[in-house]
Amino acid sequence: MKTKKLNGWVITALMVGGICYAASYSLPYIKGIFYGPMMEATGASNTQLGLIMSVYGFGNIVFNLIGGFFTDKWDYKKCIIFSLLGTTVLSVWLALAPSVVNMYIIWGLFGVTTFFVFNPSIFKFPRMIVPDELVGESVGFFSFAQAIGYMLTNFVSLYVYNLSEKRVGQAASFSNVVWVYAAFTFVSAIACIIVFRKVKDVKKDDGSEEDKFSFGQLSLVMKEPGLWLMIICGFCMYSTMQTTSYFVPYYKDVFQVAVTFSGVLGVLNLYGGRLFSPVLGRIARQTKYVSRMIIFGACTLIVFIICILLFASYVPIGVLMGVSLITGIVCTLFTNICLALPPEANVDRRASGTAMGLYAAIAYSPDLFQHSLFGFWLDKYGNSGYIRMFLFSIVLLTVGAVSAFILYQRSKKAHIFE
């Protein structure tokens, strides 16, 4: 019998899953926080660090596409656990022997342990353990836990680094930080082993277990228009989230504003929205159609970005900071809620892993080209490059809103929740 609310063990499992997600991806993106110490410890140049992340970005596309197929054939919960243990082993390797050559190998293997079956499995997880009408709320708790996991991991790492840097210097402190990340992934794997046993996947209405997804049905998934509309929504939202990461340098270059708390602003901008995800999830449960919320979110972001474009130099700093922070939070919030669209996209529950693997590969592909594109615009056009960046996002948000509207009309016509 389908419940109308999430029970305690389901919420616990969602929280553990979200923290696992944060633990898994914190180390691969460590250069965003420990850029200097990473170069000092490994002897890497700026170009080499960029190439290492390109290797990882390539793994995002390749392994997500491949891994989604296997996720629907294997036990996705075991896929999560073994992937976390694999990331732990690689983290220990980096802590013991940090070098440029090892980083190329390790980041290439991170593409396997964090993308191959982990990413499709962890995105499949919030849907599989709840009825379709509670997917929005389920994703909300999952995203909230991500924020807690990211902030906990990063703040503990910063604390450990500050303690050890005074005694042993940057290079050795970097290794100490990597040990912290390794500990978080290992503890997350143990928590999964304990908690996942308490939560079962939701069954069909007739009480029978759902059949395993077969490769023969893959073409049906690929041909589903709703899935591609969902992917377009996710792509447009995620791309805009990347744009918001340029707010701090934008205010510095254009308004000559020295942002004292730029680091804190950056963390809140990137992860703050996830803290409000349970609220948005509850709203999703009441409104049923998440696509309508995506329309609202995209239109709201267009308004905010237009306001930023129209700001003059006399606008108070507090207003600049406030609008940028709200924009970043709203963008992160609605980017994550896109993960609750599969029921409206008419994605078969048995094919959730394949669908989410395809979703992750394409929706998160801006990592491959967007930063290079924006960097080119800034180098060639100077501060005018920011205008191009914001106009680029406005166009994408418009496309995202239209795609969400079409998806809403399709799902409403099909009486998905009626």
N, C-alpha and C positions, 0 to 999 in steps of 0.2 A: 504493500500500500504506500502511495506517495505521500510524503510528509509535506507540510506547508512551511516548514522552517528548518533551519540547519540544526542538527543536534550537536552535543558537546564534542563527541569524538570526530565528527566531520569537520567542525571548526578547528579542532586541534590539528587534524591532518592537513588542513589547508594552510594553517600557520607554519607548520613544519615544512610543507612543500615550498612556501614562499621564502622562508629562510634558507632552504637548500638552494633555491634559485640564486639568491644573493651570494651565498657562499661559493657557488660554482663559478660565478662570473666576476667576482671581485679581483682575483689574481690575474686573469687574462687582461683586464683593463687597469692594472696597477699603475701604469705609467701616467695615468691621469692625476694621480696623487703623489707618487714617489718618482717623478720623472728624473730629477737630478741624481738622487741616490742610486737609481737603476743604472744610469749611465756610468756613475762612479764605480759601482760594484762589478759591472760587466765589461767596461771599456767600450761600450757601444756609442756610435755617433748618432746624431739626429736622424740622418738618412737610414741608418740600420734599424733604428727603432720603428721608423715609419714602414720599412719593408717587412719587419716582423709582424706588425699589425695587419699589413696587407695579406700576408700568409694566413693569418687568422680569419680575416674577412673572406678570403677565398673559401676557407673551410666552412664558413657559415652557409654559403650557397650550396656547395657540393654535398656536404654531409647531412644537412637538413633534408635535402631532396631524397637522398638515399635512405637515411635513417627513418624517415616517416613510414616507409614501406615495412621495414622490419619491426617497428614499434607495434604495428597492428597485427603482427604474427606472433610476437613474443609477449611475455608478461611485462607490461610497461612499468610496473612498480619495481620489479627487479632491475629493469634497465636504468631507472633513476639511481638505485643504490649502487650498482656496479660502476656507473659513470662517476659518481661522487668519490668512490674509492680510487678510481683511476686518476681523477684530478688530484686527489691527496698524494698519490705516489709521485706524480709529476711535480707537485709543489715541493715535496721533500727533495727531489732531485735538484730543483732550482736552488733551494736553500743551501744544499751541500756543495754545489758546483756551479755558481753563477758565471756565465760567460756568453759571448755573442753566439758562438756556434751552438751551445746548448740551448740558448733561447730560440733559435730557429727551429730546432728539433722539438723542443717542449711546446712552443706555440703551435707548431704543426700538429702535434699530438693532442693539444688542447682542443683543436678542431674536432677531434674524434670524441674526447671525453665530455665536452660541453655542448656539442651540436648533434653528433650522429644519432643516438637514440635518446639522449638526455632531453634535448630541447623539445622534440615532438612529444615525448612522454610527459614532461612537466607541464606542458601546455594542454595536453589531453586530460591530465589528472583532475582539474577542477570541474570538468564536465562529467566525467565518468562516475563520480561518487554522489551525484545529486540528480534529481529529476530535471528535465529541461527548463521548467518554469523557475528554477532556483539557480540557474547557471550564472545569471548576472550577480547575484549576491555571493555565490561561491567565488567567482573571479574577484569580487571586491575584497573579500578576506584574504585571498591569495596575494593580491597586489599590496594590501596593507602590510602583510608579513614580509614582503620583499623590502619595503621601506625600512622596517625594523631591522631586518637582516643586514642591509647595506650600511645603515647608520652605525649599528653595533660593530660590524666588522671594521669599518673604516675608522671609527673613533678609537677603538681599541688598538688598531694598528698604529695610528698616529701617536697614541699615548706610549706604546712600546718603543716606537722610533725615537721619540723625544727623550725617553729615559736612557736608551742605549747610545744614542748619538753623541752625548756628552762624554761617554766613557771610551767608546771604541771607534767612533767616526762613522761616516756615511756608509761605506761599503759593508762593514760588518753589521751595521744596523739594518741595512736592506735585507740581509739574510735572516735576521731576527724577525723582521716583519713578515717575510715569506713563511716562516714557521707558524706565525699566527694564522695566516690564511689556510695553511695545511691543517691546523688544528680545527678550524671552523668547518672545513669540508668533511673531515673525519667524524666529528661529533654529529654533523648533520646526517651522515650516512647511518650512524648508530640510531639516531632518533627516528629515521625512516623505518628501519628494521623493526623497531618497537611499536610505532604508531600505526603503520600501514596494516599490521595484522588485525587491528581493531576496526578497520573500515573496509566494507565490501562495496563492489561496484553495484550501481542501480540495475535492477533487472527489468525485463519487459513487463508490460501490463499483465501478461498471462502468467508471470512468475517464472518463466523459463529463462535460462541463461542465453544471452545473445551469442550467435555464431561468430566465429572468428572471421575477420575480413579476409577475402581471397583476392589474389592479384588479378583474377579475371574481372573483378569489379572496379579495378583502378580507373579504367577509361570513363566509367560513370562518374567518378569523383572529379576527374579532370574536365569533364564536359559540363559540370554543374555551374551555371551562370552565377548563382548566389555566392559560391565560394570565391569566384573572381571579383565580385563586387565587394566582398569582405576584405579581400587582399588589397584592393585599391584603397579602401577606407584606411586600413592599417598602414599602408605605404605613405599615404598623404599625411596622416597624423604623426608617424614616426619621423618623417622628413622634417616636419615643422618642429618637432622636439629637438632635432639637431640644430635647427636655426636658432632656437632660444639659447643654446649654449654660447652664442656669440654676443649676447646682450652686454656682458661686462666689458669686453673690448670695444663694443660699439659706443657705450657711454664714455669710455675713456678717450677714444679717438675723436669722436664727434663733439662731445660736450666738455672735454677736458676734466672729467670727473674722476678723482682718485677714489676708487671704491675700497674702503678700508676692510670691509668684511666680504670681499669678493669670494673667498674660499667658502665661507658659510653660505653665502648667497648661491654659489654654484651647487652645493650639496642640496640645499632646500629646493632649488630650481629643478634639479634632476630627480630627486626622490620625494620631495614634499607632497606632490600630488597623490602619491600612493597612500599617504596617511588618511586621505579622505575617501579612499576607494570603497570601504564598507558602506558609507552613506550613499554613494552613487549606486552601489550594488542593490541596496534596499529600494532605491528609487526605480531601478531597472525591474525589480520584482513587481512593483506596483504598476509601472507603465507597460510591462510585458515586452514591448518592442525596443530593444537596445538601439536599433537603427535610428529611431527618432531622437534618441539622446545624442547620437553621433552628429546628426544634422544640427542640433542646437549647439553642441560643442564647437563644430567647425565654424558656424556663423559667429559665435562669440569670439573665437580666436581671430577671425578676419577683422572684426571691429577693433579688438585690442591692438593688432598689428598696424592697422590704419592710424590709430591714435598715436602709436609710437613714431610712425613716419611723419606725422604732423606736428610732433613736439618741437617747440622752439627752445633756444638756449636759456630763456628765462624761466622755464618750467622748473619748479623746486626739485631738488635732488630726491626728496622723499617721495614725490609723485613718480619720478622716473623709476626709482627702485621698486616702489609698490606695484606699478603696472607691469614691470618686467617679471617680478616674482609671481604675481597672479597669473600672468600669461604662461609662464613655465609650469606652474602647478596645474592649471586647467589643461594644458597640452599633454602633460604626463598622465593625468587622470583619464582623459578620453582616449589616449593611445592604448592604455591598458584595458579599458572596457571593451575595446574592439575584440578582445579574446572571448567575449561572451556572445559573439554573433553566430557561431556555428548552427544553433537551432534554426535561426532565421535564414541562414544560408543553405538550409536543406542538406546539411552534411550528415551522413549516416554515422551513428555513434560508433559502429564497428570500424569506420574509416577515419576516426578522429585523428589518429597519429599521422596518417598520410596527409590529411588535409592541413594539419598544423605544421607539419614539416614543410610543405609547400608554402604555407602562409609565412613562416619565419624566414625562409630563404628569400622570398621576394619582398615582403613588407619591410624587412630590416636591411635590404640591400643598399639603401642610401649611405651606409657606412663605407661602402666601397668607393663611391665617387663624389659624394656631396662635399666633404671637407676639402678635397682637392679642387673642386669647382669653385667653392667659396674663396679658397686661398688664392686661386688664379684671379678672381674678380678683385680681391683686395689689392693684390700686387699690381694689377693693370690699371684699375680705376680709382685706387685710394679709397677715401671715405664713401665715394659714390657706389662702391661695391656693396655696401650695406643696403642701399636702396634696392639694388638688384636682388639681394638675398631675400629681403622682406616681400618684394613683389613676386618672387619665385614661390614663396610660401603661400601668399594669398591665392595665386593661381591653383596650387595644389589643394589648398583647403576648399576651394570652390569645386574642384573635381571630386574631392572626398565627400562633400555635402551632397552633390548630385548623385553620386554612387550610393550613398546611404539612403537617399530619398527613393531611388529605384528599388533598392533592396526592401525598404519598408513597404512599398506598394506591392511588390511581389509576395512578400510573406503575409501581408494582410489579405491579399486576394486568395492565397492558398489556405487561409484560416489556420495558420501554424499553431496558435495558442487558443484556439476555440474548439 
